[in-house]
């Protein structure tokens, strides 16, 4: 039985002087991190925090955020990290949905936190990380100092207890809280670190929000391995972040497609930055094969892992790097210890290369959505055996004869044009192969003749002068006629979620002249 917070104590015992976390203002050893988490846990317990209660953390990527995560677990609680860009109404919904008892935030977000807290009867305490005045609320310093002489006590709970709630982005409605136990988290982190061949001497640079499960797992996996996490808040200015690869001796660098696009636009990429990096990872959305090839050229010593996952199961598949040449458009095979297959509308497995919904089976599959039985029933359905439920992802895939998976589209993203079903992802991969295209996305525009006409929104690379005619000619030479977009719009930027995904739903709503859905 392993509860996740015990892995922090283990790392601190094994190598207390090793650097655990590097942030803008802090270089903390594992001994520092472990002691701070214990003080936070003691503060929670001393203030009446009960086993299984929820602590919500509204804060940037910072040392205190990590401490609150592990301190909450050590106190027997359930944590939820919320993106600091979240507005008061959405924050209030989350706080009420999970009936939060404690909210941890920072002074710059206190206004939002207080506005939300007014609507949350369950909330008993707000802890302000960098409060300069007690009038701002109970400060982090006072909370931690007051707990200095308190022992956190014995472990509270077992490994099947809920450990975290990860709230989905809510692009189609209210956010849903994905329930993960300690066992789920340990399983997922173990599987991923196995295929990445993670080591205790790794140094991982992450700019991904801890509110985003891809970013959160960088912290969790580093603690599991006893390695170092360099935690930055943003990749808005890559020229300020990329030198850290060299100065910190970074070995692992997790990316999302928008980060890759920014890196590939740099004219002054210094090869010295990449020398220590032994692996790159990508998830959130698939990297276009053209971008993978260019990243491999820049990071010539690194293995590149294309991956696919969902918050509901953390990670589903990964492509072994030695398969990149042969299958650049694949997201690989099931992660260690899990199974995936493609099913038809009745839930029955389909033959190789037939498109259907991806189904996932394994110890990383969520327990369900907090307080949302209807959504849980749609996602978790009976599996092959009477004792289990498996995850129906809502994503369309095909699996080839050798078991390699290929993402086709979200079910809701498929476009029907000229009577044919069109995968926008297939067109986008072709667009990204055109020199001068930095970002691209394809949506369906209502059309009386075609059903839906294909429209491409494109962001050009710096100094690129490609025209709509160039784009159409490039696609026509590589795609069937019914898959060639005829409507091309160039923009300076595309709308994105807080985790860097292009907001396809927002652009689709725009072309349909309807209200743009919230993130």
PATORPA-844451 format. One record per residue (C-alpha): residue in one letter; z, y, x. Coordinates in Angstrom, 2 decimals, decimal comma. Example, Ala and Ser with C-alpha at 12.3 -4.5 7.8 and 13.67 -1.06 7.14 Angstrom:
2
+-----+---------+---------+---------+
| res |      up |   north |    east |
+-----+---------+---------+---------+
|   a |    7,80 |   -4,50 |   12,30 |
|   s |    7,14 |   -1,06 |   13,67 |
+-----+---------+---------+---------+
This chain:
519
+-----+---------+---------+---------+
| res |      up |   north |    east |
+-----+---------+---------+---------+
|   x |    0,00 |    0,00 |    0,00 |
|   x |   -1,05 |    3,35 |    1,49 |
|   x |   -0,44 |    6,73 |   -0,07 |
|   x |   -2,71 |    9,28 |    1,53 |
|   x |    0,01 |   11,63 |    2,74 |
|   x |    1,43 |    8,82 |    4,91 |
|   x |   -1,71 |    9,09 |    7,07 |
|   x |   -0,66 |   12,58 |    8,16 |
|   x |    2,77 |   11,29 |    9,24 |
|   x |    1,06 |    8,44 |   11,09 |
|   x |   -1,25 |   10,83 |   12,96 |
|   x |    1,72 |   13,04 |   13,90 |
|   x |    3,67 |   10,08 |   15,26 |
|   x |    0,71 |    8,74 |   17,21 |
|   x |   -0,37 |   12,00 |   18,88 |
|   x |    1,88 |   14,92 |   17,88 |
|   x |    0,33 |   17,39 |   20,34 |
|   x |   -3,26 |   16,80 |   19,28 |
|   x |   -4,86 |   19,76 |   17,52 |
|   x |   -5,23 |   18,94 |   13,84 |
|   x |   -6,59 |   22,19 |   12,43 |
|   x |   -8,35 |   25,22 |   13,87 |
|   x |   -8,76 |   28,21 |   11,56 |
|   x |   -9,43 |   31,88 |   12,14 |
|   x |   -5,77 |   32,60 |   12,90 |
|   x |   -4,14 |   29,21 |   13,55 |
|   x |   -4,43 |   26,31 |   15,99 |
|   x |   -2,03 |   23,74 |   14,57 |
|   x |   -1,04 |   20,44 |   16,14 |
|   x |   -0,43 |   17,33 |   14,08 |
|   x |    3,30 |   17,87 |   14,62 |
|   x |    2,95 |   21,41 |   13,22 |
|   x |    0,87 |   20,26 |   10,28 |
|   x |    3,18 |   17,38 |    9,40 |
|   x |    6,32 |   19,55 |    9,59 |
|   x |    4,77 |   22,27 |    7,42 |
|   x |    3,68 |   19,71 |    4,79 |
|   x |    7,23 |   18,34 |    4,69 |
|   x |    8,67 |   21,83 |    4,20 |
|   x |    6,24 |   22,53 |    1,38 |
|   x |    7,10 |   19,20 |   -0,26 |
|   x |   10,80 |   19,93 |    0,04 |
|   x |   10,24 |   23,36 |   -1,49 |
|   x |    8,45 |   21,82 |   -4,46 |
|   x |   11,08 |   19,14 |   -5,02 |
|   x |   13,88 |   21,65 |   -4,57 |
|   x |   12,35 |   23,86 |   -7,26 |
|   x |   12,29 |   21,01 |   -9,78 |
|   x |    8,74 |   19,74 |   -9,24 |
|   x |    8,61 |   16,29 |  -10,84 |
|   x |    6,69 |   13,20 |   -9,82 |
|   x |    3,14 |   13,39 |  -11,20 |
|   x |    3,16 |   17,14 |  -11,85 |
|   x |    0,15 |   19,24 |  -10,88 |
|   x |   -0,09 |   21,89 |   -8,18 |
|   x |   -3,27 |   24,00 |   -8,30 |
|   x |   -4,40 |   25,73 |   -5,10 |
|   x |   -6,60 |   28,83 |   -5,43 |
|   x |   -7,26 |   29,82 |   -1,83 |
|   x |   -9,79 |   30,06 |    0,97 |
|   x |  -10,27 |   27,51 |    3,73 |
|   x |   -7,05 |   28,12 |    5,65 |
|   x |   -4,14 |   26,26 |    7,21 |
|   x |   -1,87 |   26,89 |    4,23 |
|   x |   -4,38 |   25,33 |    1,85 |
|   x |   -4,30 |   22,09 |    3,85 |
|   x |   -0,49 |   22,22 |    4,00 |
|   x |   -0,26 |   22,64 |    0,21 |
|   x |   -2,58 |   19,67 |   -0,32 |
|   x |   -0,51 |   17,27 |    1,79 |
|   x |    2,80 |   18,81 |    0,76 |
|   x |    1,97 |   18,25 |   -2,91 |
|   x |    1,14 |   14,61 |   -2,21 |
|   x |    4,35 |   14,18 |   -0,24 |
|   x |    6,29 |   15,58 |   -3,21 |
|   x |    4,70 |   12,93 |   -5,44 |
|   x |    2,41 |   15,41 |   -7,15 |
|   x |   -1,26 |   15,80 |   -7,94 |
|   x |   -3,22 |   18,61 |   -6,27 |
|   x |   -6,35 |   20,43 |   -7,34 |
|   x |   -8,13 |   22,92 |   -5,08 |
|   x |  -10,05 |   25,59 |   -6,99 |
|   x |  -12,81 |   27,72 |   -5,51 |
|   x |  -11,45 |   31,21 |   -4,71 |
|   x |  -14,49 |   32,76 |   -6,43 |
|   x |  -13,29 |   31,38 |   -9,78 |
|   x |  -12,73 |   34,01 |  -12,47 |
|   x |   -9,54 |   34,33 |  -14,53 |
|   x |  -10,83 |   32,73 |  -17,75 |
|   x |  -12,12 |   29,63 |  -15,98 |
|   x |   -8,95 |   29,41 |  -13,87 |
|   x |   -6,86 |   29,64 |  -17,04 |
|   x |   -8,88 |   26,80 |  -18,56 |
|   x |   -8,25 |   24,59 |  -15,52 |
|   x |   -4,54 |   25,44 |  -15,37 |
|   x |   -4,11 |   24,68 |  -19,06 |
|   x |   -6,28 |   21,57 |  -18,93 |
|   x |   -4,13 |   19,94 |  -16,24 |
|   x |   -0,89 |   21,60 |  -17,42 |
|   x |   -0,22 |   22,92 |  -13,93 |
|   x |    3,39 |   23,54 |  -12,93 |
|   x |    2,70 |   25,44 |   -9,68 |
|   x |   -0,12 |   27,71 |   -8,56 |
|   x |   -0,60 |   28,50 |   -4,86 |
|   x |   -2,82 |   31,49 |   -4,11 |
|   x |   -3,30 |   34,37 |   -1,69 |
|   x |   -2,65 |   38,10 |   -2,05 |
|   x |   -6,35 |   38,98 |   -2,42 |
|   x |   -6,57 |   36,68 |   -5,47 |
|   x |   -3,25 |   37,54 |   -7,04 |
|   x |   -4,82 |   39,71 |   -9,75 |
|   x |   -7,01 |   36,83 |  -10,93 |
|   x |   -4,09 |   34,42 |  -10,67 |
|   x |   -1,76 |   36,62 |  -12,73 |
|   x |   -4,38 |   37,26 |  -15,41 |
|   x |   -4,91 |   33,53 |  -15,76 |
|   x |   -1,19 |   32,69 |  -15,60 |
|   x |   -0,49 |   34,83 |  -18,68 |
|   x |   -2,38 |   32,22 |  -20,70 |
|   x |   -0,68 |   29,12 |  -19,22 |
|   x |    2,68 |   28,11 |  -20,75 |
|   x |    3,18 |   25,16 |  -18,36 |
|   x |    3,06 |   27,30 |  -15,20 |
|   x |    6,53 |   27,82 |  -13,75 |
|   x |    5,83 |   29,27 |  -10,32 |
|   x |    3,19 |   31,15 |   -8,33 |
|   x |    3,46 |   30,95 |   -4,54 |
|   x |    1,58 |   33,69 |   -2,67 |
|   x |    0,48 |   32,66 |    0,82 |
|   x |    0,27 |   36,09 |    2,43 |
|   x |    2,41 |   38,22 |    0,14 |
|   x |    3,56 |   41,35 |    1,99 |
|   x |    6,16 |   42,24 |   -0,60 |
|   x |    8,40 |   40,09 |   -2,79 |
|   x |    7,12 |   42,23 |   -5,67 |
|   x |    3,84 |   40,39 |   -5,23 |
|   x |    5,59 |   37,18 |   -6,25 |
|   x |    7,43 |   34,36 |   -4,48 |
|   x |    5,99 |   34,41 |   -0,98 |
|   x |    4,87 |   31,45 |    1,09 |
|   x |    7,29 |   32,48 |    3,82 |
|   x |   10,26 |   32,55 |    1,46 |
|   x |    9,20 |   29,27 |   -0,16 |
|   x |    8,86 |   27,51 |    3,20 |
|   x |   11,94 |   29,10 |    4,75 |
|   x |   14,08 |   28,23 |    1,78 |
|   x |   12,98 |   24,63 |    2,15 |
|   x |   13,68 |   24,43 |    5,88 |
|   x |   17,00 |   22,59 |    5,45 |
|   x |   15,85 |   20,38 |    2,60 |
|   x |   14,69 |   16,84 |    3,26 |
|   x |   11,60 |   15,85 |    1,26 |
|   x |   13,23 |   12,50 |    0,49 |
|   x |   11,67 |    9,05 |    0,33 |
|   x |    8,06 |    8,53 |   -0,76 |
|   x |    7,59 |    9,35 |   -4,41 |
|   x |    5,24 |    6,87 |   -6,03 |
|   x |    2,71 |    4,21 |   -5,07 |
|   x |   -0,97 |    4,04 |   -4,17 |
|   x |   -2,30 |    3,68 |   -7,72 |
|   x |   -0,80 |    7,05 |   -8,69 |
|   x |   -3,16 |    9,96 |   -9,25 |
|   x |   -3,46 |   12,08 |   -6,11 |
|   x |   -6,02 |   14,72 |   -6,98 |
|   x |   -8,12 |   16,31 |   -9,68 |
|   x |  -11,49 |   17,63 |   -8,56 |
|   x |  -12,97 |   19,92 |  -11,18 |
|   x |  -16,72 |   19,71 |  -11,50 |
|   x |  -18,78 |   22,89 |  -11,44 |
|   x |  -19,23 |   22,94 |  -15,22 |
|   x |  -22,91 |   23,96 |  -15,13 |
|   x |  -23,41 |   22,43 |  -18,59 |
|   x |  -20,11 |   23,43 |  -20,14 |
|   x |  -16,39 |   23,40 |  -19,43 |
|   x |  -15,39 |   21,92 |  -16,04 |
|   x |  -14,13 |   18,33 |  -16,07 |
|   x |  -11,26 |   17,13 |  -13,91 |
|   x |  -12,26 |   14,02 |  -11,96 |
|   x |   -9,17 |   11,79 |  -11,53 |
|   x |   -8,74 |   10,11 |   -8,14 |
|   x |   -5,83 |    7,94 |   -7,04 |
|   x |   -4,46 |    7,54 |   -3,52 |
|   x |   -6,21 |    4,16 |   -3,44 |
|   x |   -9,55 |    5,77 |   -4,42 |
|   x |   -9,19 |    8,35 |   -1,64 |
|   x |   -8,19 |    5,85 |    1,05 |
|   x |  -11,07 |    3,57 |    0,08 |
|   x |  -13,66 |    6,36 |    0,12 |
|   x |  -12,46 |    7,86 |    3,40 |
|   x |  -12,30 |    4,42 |    5,06 |
|   x |  -15,83 |    3,53 |    3,95 |
|   x |  -17,36 |    6,81 |    5,12 |
|   x |  -15,57 |    6,92 |    8,48 |
|   x |  -16,71 |    3,32 |    9,05 |
|   x |  -20,43 |    4,08 |    8,91 |
|   x |  -20,01 |    7,41 |   10,71 |
|   x |  -18,09 |    5,52 |   13,43 |
|   x |  -15,46 |    8,28 |   13,37 |
|   x |  -13,00 |    8,45 |   16,26 |
|   x |   -9,69 |   10,15 |   17,02 |
|   x |  -11,39 |   12,34 |   19,63 |
|   x |  -13,89 |   13,73 |   17,11 |
|   x |  -14,01 |   17,45 |   16,40 |
|   x |  -15,56 |   18,30 |   13,02 |
|   x |  -16,76 |   21,79 |   12,12 |
|   x |  -16,72 |   22,44 |    8,37 |
|   x |  -17,67 |   25,61 |    6,50 |
|   x |  -17,66 |   23,78 |    3,18 |
|   x |  -15,03 |   24,89 |    0,65 |
|   x |  -12,00 |   22,63 |    0,35 |
|   x |  -12,55 |   22,99 |   -3,41 |
|   x |  -15,81 |   21,05 |   -2,93 |
|   x |  -15,14 |   17,32 |   -2,49 |
|   x |  -17,56 |   17,14 |    0,46 |
|   x |  -15,50 |   19,83 |    2,19 |
|   x |  -12,18 |   18,33 |    1,10 |
|   x |  -13,06 |   14,94 |    2,55 |
|   x |  -13,71 |   16,51 |    5,97 |
|   x |   -9,98 |   17,27 |    6,02 |
|   x |   -8,96 |   13,91 |    4,57 |
|   x |  -11,13 |   11,92 |    6,99 |
|   x |   -9,96 |   13,88 |   10,02 |
|   x |   -6,34 |   13,18 |    9,09 |
|   x |   -7,15 |    9,50 |    8,56 |
|   x |   -8,65 |    9,30 |   12,06 |
|   x |   -6,22 |   11,71 |   13,74 |
|   x |   -9,11 |   13,95 |   14,78 |
|   x |   -9,60 |   17,74 |   14,79 |
|   x |  -11,02 |   19,88 |   11,98 |
|   x |  -12,40 |   23,33 |   12,75 |
|   x |  -12,25 |   25,04 |    9,38 |
|   x |  -14,33 |   28,13 |    8,66 |
|   x |  -14,69 |   30,02 |    5,39 |
|   x |  -18,42 |   30,66 |    5,17 |
|   x |  -21,83 |   30,05 |    6,70 |
|   x |  -23,18 |   33,43 |    5,57 |
|   x |  -23,62 |   34,47 |    9,22 |
|   x |  -24,66 |   31,29 |   11,05 |
|   x |  -25,06 |   33,16 |   14,34 |
|   x |  -21,27 |   33,64 |   14,28 |
|   x |  -20,48 |   30,03 |   13,40 |
|   x |  -22,94 |   27,97 |   15,43 |
|   x |  -21,49 |   28,98 |   18,85 |
|   x |  -18,30 |   27,18 |   17,77 |
|   x |  -20,21 |   23,92 |   18,08 |
|   x |  -20,21 |   24,46 |   21,82 |
|   x |  -16,92 |   26,30 |   22,38 |
|   x |  -14,89 |   23,78 |   20,34 |
|   x |  -16,80 |   20,71 |   21,56 |
|   x |  -17,83 |   19,77 |   18,02 |
|   x |  -19,01 |   16,19 |   17,52 |
|   x |  -19,51 |   16,15 |   13,73 |
|   x |  -21,24 |   18,81 |   11,62 |
|   x |  -21,52 |   18,33 |    7,81 |
|   x |  -24,35 |   20,25 |    6,16 |
|   x |  -25,78 |   21,04 |    2,76 |
|   x |  -29,49 |   21,92 |    2,32 |
|   x |  -28,94 |   25,68 |    2,19 |
|   x |  -27,13 |   25,53 |    5,54 |
|   x |  -29,98 |   23,53 |    7,02 |
|   x |  -32,48 |   26,11 |    5,75 |
|   x |  -30,50 |   28,93 |    7,40 |
|   x |  -30,32 |   27,06 |   10,71 |
|   x |  -34,04 |   26,37 |   10,67 |
|   x |  -34,79 |   30,06 |   10,11 |
|   x |  -32,95 |   31,15 |   13,25 |
|   x |  -35,24 |   32,38 |   15,99 |
|   x |  -32,55 |   32,26 |   18,66 |
|   x |  -31,05 |   28,80 |   18,26 |
|   x |  -29,35 |   28,02 |   21,58 |
|   x |  -29,82 |   24,36 |   22,60 |
|   x |  -26,38 |   24,49 |   24,23 |
|   x |  -24,82 |   24,74 |   20,78 |
|   x |  -26,04 |   21,25 |   19,87 |
|   x |  -25,18 |   19,33 |   23,02 |
|   x |  -21,82 |   17,91 |   21,96 |
|   x |  -22,84 |   17,08 |   18,36 |
|   x |  -23,21 |   13,34 |   17,88 |
|   x |  -23,77 |   13,30 |   14,11 |
|   x |  -24,97 |   15,53 |   11,28 |
|   x |  -24,39 |   14,65 |    7,64 |
|   x |  -25,99 |   15,97 |    4,47 |
|   x |  -25,18 |   15,55 |    0,81 |
|   x |  -24,95 |   17,70 |   -2,37 |
|   x |  -28,75 |   17,55 |   -2,60 |
|   x |  -31,32 |   15,65 |   -0,58 |
|   x |  -32,76 |   17,29 |    2,52 |
|   x |  -36,55 |   17,54 |    2,45 |
|   x |  -38,07 |   15,20 |    5,06 |
|   x |  -39,65 |   18,20 |    6,83 |
|   x |  -36,20 |   19,73 |    7,34 |
|   x |  -34,78 |   16,44 |    8,61 |
|   x |  -37,50 |   16,26 |   11,25 |
|   x |  -36,81 |   19,79 |   12,46 |
|   x |  -33,04 |   19,25 |   12,54 |
|   x |  -33,53 |   16,14 |   14,65 |
|   x |  -35,54 |   18,24 |   17,08 |
|   x |  -32,81 |   20,90 |   17,36 |
|   x |  -29,93 |   18,42 |   17,51 |
|   x |  -31,63 |   15,93 |   19,79 |
|   x |  -28,42 |   14,05 |   20,71 |
|   x |  -27,19 |   13,73 |   17,13 |
|   x |  -27,62 |   11,00 |   14,55 |
|   x |  -28,59 |   12,41 |   11,15 |
|   x |  -27,09 |   10,82 |    8,04 |
|   x |  -28,84 |   11,49 |    4,74 |
|   x |  -26,38 |   10,68 |    1,98 |
|   x |  -26,02 |   10,75 |   -1,79 |
|   x |  -22,82 |   11,08 |   -3,76 |
|   x |  -21,13 |   12,37 |   -6,86 |
|   x |  -17,69 |   13,85 |   -7,35 |
|   x |  -16,99 |   10,88 |   -9,64 |
|   x |  -17,25 |    8,42 |   -6,75 |
|   x |  -17,24 |   10,68 |   -3,71 |
|   x |  -20,06 |    8,92 |   -1,84 |
|   x |  -22,53 |    6,33 |   -3,16 |
|   x |  -25,17 |    5,74 |   -0,48 |
|   x |  -26,08 |    6,59 |    3,12 |
|   x |  -29,22 |    6,08 |    5,16 |
|   x |  -28,62 |    4,44 |    8,56 |
|   x |  -30,11 |    6,94 |   11,04 |
|   x |  -32,36 |    4,31 |   12,60 |
|   x |  -34,19 |    4,16 |    9,25 |
|   x |  -35,10 |    7,87 |    9,19 |
|   x |  -38,55 |    7,39 |   10,71 |
|   x |  -39,49 |    4,62 |    8,31 |
|   x |  -37,84 |    6,03 |    5,15 |
|   x |  -37,39 |    9,80 |    5,52 |
|   x |  -37,22 |   10,29 |    1,75 |
|   x |  -34,59 |    7,61 |    1,12 |
|   x |  -30,86 |    8,20 |    0,63 |
|   x |  -30,17 |    4,73 |    1,91 |
|   x |  -28,00 |    1,80 |    0,94 |
|   x |  -24,61 |    1,43 |   -0,70 |
|   x |  -21,71 |    2,60 |    1,45 |
|   x |  -19,55 |   -0,20 |    2,95 |
|   x |  -17,53 |   -2,14 |    0,40 |
|   x |  -19,52 |   -0,98 |   -2,65 |
|   x |  -22,52 |   -1,95 |   -4,77 |
|   x |  -25,26 |    0,10 |   -6,44 |
|   x |  -28,12 |   -0,86 |   -8,71 |
|   x |  -30,62 |    0,71 |  -11,10 |
|   x |  -30,29 |    0,06 |  -14,84 |
|   x |  -32,42 |    0,69 |  -17,92 |
|   x |  -31,29 |    2,57 |  -21,04 |
|   x |  -29,45 |   -0,57 |  -22,23 |
|   x |  -27,55 |   -0,86 |  -18,95 |
|   x |  -29,49 |   -3,90 |  -17,72 |
|   x |  -30,65 |   -4,07 |  -14,07 |
|   x |  -34,36 |   -3,40 |  -13,52 |
|   x |  -36,81 |   -4,78 |  -11,00 |
|   x |  -37,52 |   -3,27 |   -7,58 |
|   x |  -39,29 |    0,13 |   -7,65 |
|   x |  -38,70 |    0,59 |  -11,38 |
|   x |  -37,08 |    3,93 |  -12,21 |
|   x |  -33,76 |    3,87 |  -14,03 |
|   x |  -30,20 |    5,18 |  -13,87 |
|   x |  -28,13 |    4,55 |  -10,75 |
|   x |  -24,95 |    2,56 |  -11,38 |
|   x |  -22,09 |    2,42 |   -8,86 |
|   x |  -19,37 |   -0,20 |   -8,41 |
|   x |  -16,48 |    0,06 |   -5,97 |
|   x |  -12,96 |    1,14 |   -5,15 |
|   x |  -14,06 |    4,79 |   -4,90 |
|   x |  -15,04 |    5,12 |   -8,57 |
|   x |  -12,90 |    7,65 |  -10,44 |
|   x |  -10,28 |    6,75 |  -13,04 |
|   x |  -12,00 |    9,03 |  -15,54 |
|   x |  -11,99 |   12,69 |  -16,57 |
|   x |   -8,61 |   14,24 |  -17,16 |
|   x |   -7,94 |   14,82 |  -20,84 |
|   x |  -11,56 |   14,03 |  -21,79 |
|   x |  -11,94 |   10,54 |  -23,24 |
|   x |  -15,42 |   11,11 |  -24,65 |
|   x |  -16,91 |   12,14 |  -21,30 |
|   x |  -15,06 |    9,26 |  -19,62 |
|   x |  -16,60 |    6,73 |  -22,01 |
|   x |  -20,08 |    8,03 |  -21,27 |
|   x |  -19,62 |    7,78 |  -17,49 |
|   x |  -17,47 |    4,65 |  -17,14 |
|   x |  -18,89 |    1,63 |  -18,94 |
|   x |  -18,23 |   -2,12 |  -18,86 |
|   x |  -19,49 |   -3,76 |  -15,68 |
|   x |  -20,55 |   -7,28 |  -14,79 |
|   x |  -17,05 |   -8,60 |  -15,24 |
|   x |  -14,59 |   -8,14 |  -18,13 |
|   x |  -11,93 |   -6,48 |  -15,99 |
|   x |  -13,98 |   -3,57 |  -14,66 |
|   x |  -15,72 |   -0,33 |  -15,48 |
|   x |  -18,64 |    0,95 |  -13,43 |
|   x |  -19,98 |    4,48 |  -12,98 |
|   x |  -23,23 |    5,46 |  -14,69 |
|   x |  -24,29 |    8,46 |  -12,63 |
|   x |  -26,84 |   10,10 |  -14,92 |
|   x |  -29,25 |   10,24 |  -11,97 |
|   x |  -32,66 |    8,55 |  -11,96 |
|   x |  -33,38 |    6,34 |   -8,95 |
|   x |  -35,58 |    3,55 |   -7,78 |
|   x |  -34,62 |    0,88 |   -5,25 |
|   x |  -37,30 |   -0,72 |   -3,07 |
|   x |  -37,76 |   -4,40 |   -2,21 |
|   x |  -35,39 |   -4,09 |    0,75 |
|   x |  -32,58 |   -2,43 |   -1,19 |
|   x |  -33,11 |    1,20 |   -0,11 |
|   x |  -32,43 |    3,86 |   -2,72 |
|   x |  -34,64 |    6,84 |   -3,62 |
|   x |  -33,43 |    9,73 |   -5,75 |
|   x |  -35,96 |   10,69 |   -8,42 |
|   x |  -34,22 |   13,33 |  -10,57 |
|   x |  -31,31 |   14,10 |  -12,78 |
|   x |  -32,10 |   12,65 |  -16,19 |
|   x |  -32,07 |   16,15 |  -17,64 |
|   x |  -34,35 |   17,53 |  -14,90 |
|   x |  -37,42 |   15,36 |  -15,54 |
|   x |  -40,44 |   17,41 |  -16,64 |
|   x |  -42,97 |   16,19 |  -19,21 |
|   x |  -46,37 |   17,70 |  -18,42 |
|   x |  -49,76 |   16,57 |  -19,73 |
|   x |  -48,02 |   13,52 |  -21,20 |
|   x |  -46,77 |   12,44 |  -17,76 |
|   x |  -43,19 |   12,30 |  -16,53 |
|   x |  -42,91 |   14,44 |  -13,41 |
|   x |  -40,12 |   14,37 |  -10,84 |
|   x |  -39,52 |   17,93 |   -9,58 |
|   x |  -37,95 |   16,50 |   -6,41 |
|   x |  -41,24 |   14,87 |   -5,38 |
|   x |  -43,06 |   18,21 |   -5,69 |
|   x |  -40,29 |   20,07 |   -3,87 |
|   x |  -40,52 |   17,70 |   -0,89 |
|   x |  -44,22 |   18,57 |   -0,62 |
|   x |  -43,46 |   22,31 |   -0,88 |
|   x |  -40,89 |   22,12 |    1,92 |
|   x |  -43,52 |   20,57 |    4,18 |
|   x |  -45,58 |   23,77 |    3,96 |
|   x |  -44,84 |   26,07 |    6,92 |
|   x |  -43,39 |   29,30 |    5,65 |
|   x |  -41,38 |   27,79 |    2,79 |
|   x |  -37,66 |   28,26 |    3,28 |
|   x |  -36,42 |   27,21 |   -0,19 |
|   x |  -38,20 |   25,86 |   -3,24 |
|   x |  -37,48 |   24,55 |   -6,69 |
|   x |  -39,73 |   23,44 |   -9,56 |
|   x |  -39,01 |   23,79 |  -13,30 |
|   x |  -40,93 |   23,21 |  -16,50 |
|   x |  -42,17 |   26,21 |  -18,50 |
|   x |  -42,78 |   25,65 |  -22,24 |
|   x |  -46,54 |   25,46 |  -22,83 |
|   x |  -48,39 |   24,81 |  -26,10 |
|   x |  -51,16 |   22,83 |  -24,39 |
|   x |  -49,31 |   20,99 |  -21,62 |
|   x |  -45,88 |   20,51 |  -23,15 |
|   x |  -44,42 |   21,93 |  -19,95 |
|   x |  -46,30 |   23,74 |  -17,20 |
|   x |  -45,00 |   23,38 |  -13,65 |
|   x |  -43,59 |   26,50 |  -12,02 |
|   x |  -42,42 |   26,75 |   -8,41 |
|   x |  -39,89 |   29,36 |   -7,30 |
|   x |  -40,19 |   29,89 |   -3,55 |
|   x |  -38,29 |   31,80 |   -0,88 |
|   x |  -40,53 |   32,47 |    2,12 |
|   x |  -39,30 |   32,16 |    5,69 |
|   x |  -38,92 |   35,33 |    7,70 |
|   x |  -42,31 |   36,85 |    8,57 |
|   x |  -44,15 |   34,31 |    6,40 |
|   x |  -47,09 |   35,66 |    4,40 |
|   x |  -48,10 |   32,51 |    2,50 |
|   x |  -49,66 |   33,24 |   -0,87 |
|   x |  -49,66 |   31,48 |   -4,23 |
|   x |  -53,17 |   30,27 |   -3,42 |
|   x |  -51,89 |   28,71 |   -0,18 |
|   x |  -49,11 |   26,91 |   -2,07 |
|   x |  -51,41 |   25,55 |   -4,76 |
|   x |  -53,98 |   24,36 |   -2,22 |
|   x |  -51,27 |   22,64 |   -0,16 |
|   x |  -49,95 |   20,80 |   -3,23 |
|   x |  -53,39 |   19,93 |   -4,59 |
|   x |  -54,24 |   18,19 |   -1,32 |
|   x |  -51,10 |   16,02 |   -1,49 |
|   x |  -50,27 |   15,49 |   -5,17 |
|   x |  -51,96 |   14,31 |   -8,32 |
|   x |  -53,48 |   17,10 |  -10,38 |
|   x |  -50,81 |   16,84 |  -13,11 |
|   x |  -48,10 |   17,30 |  -10,44 |
|   x |  -49,60 |   20,41 |   -8,83 |
|   x |  -47,76 |   23,58 |   -9,90 |
|   x |  -50,07 |   26,40 |  -10,97 |
|   x |  -47,35 |   29,00 |  -11,56 |
|   x |  -45,87 |   30,33 |   -8,32 |
|   x |  -43,19 |   33,00 |   -8,02 |
|   x |  -41,85 |   34,27 |   -4,71 |
|   x |  -38,30 |   35,57 |   -4,57 |
|   x |  -36,00 |   36,94 |   -1,92 |
|   x |  -33,27 |   34,48 |   -2,94 |
|   x |  -32,59 |   31,74 |   -5,48 |
|   x |  -29,43 |   31,50 |   -7,60 |
|   x |  -26,87 |   29,11 |   -6,13 |
|   x |  -23,59 |   27,50 |   -7,04 |
|   x |  -20,47 |   28,18 |   -5,00 |
|   x |  -21,19 |   24,98 |   -3,06 |
|   x |  -24,69 |   26,04 |   -2,06 |
|   x |  -26,81 |   24,09 |   -4,55 |
|   x |  -29,77 |   25,89 |   -6,08 |
|   x |  -29,00 |   26,45 |   -9,76 |
|   x |  -31,94 |   24,65 |  -11,33 |
|   x |  -30,40 |   24,98 |  -14,80 |
|   x |  -30,24 |   28,76 |  -14,45 |
|   x |  -33,94 |   29,01 |  -13,54 |
|   x |  -34,87 |   26,57 |  -16,29 |
|   x |  -32,97 |   28,71 |  -18,81 |
|   x |  -34,69 |   31,82 |  -17,48 |
|   x |  -38,21 |   30,47 |  -18,03 |
|   x |  -37,20 |   29,28 |  -21,52 |
|   x |  -35,91 |   32,78 |  -22,35 |
|   x |  -32,47 |   31,53 |  -23,27 |
|   x |  -28,95 |   32,31 |  -22,11 |
|   x |  -28,36 |   31,29 |  -18,51 |
|   x |  -25,58 |   28,65 |  -18,40 |
|   x |  -22,44 |   29,40 |  -16,38 |
|   x |  -21,93 |   27,78 |  -13,00 |
+-----+---------+---------+---------+
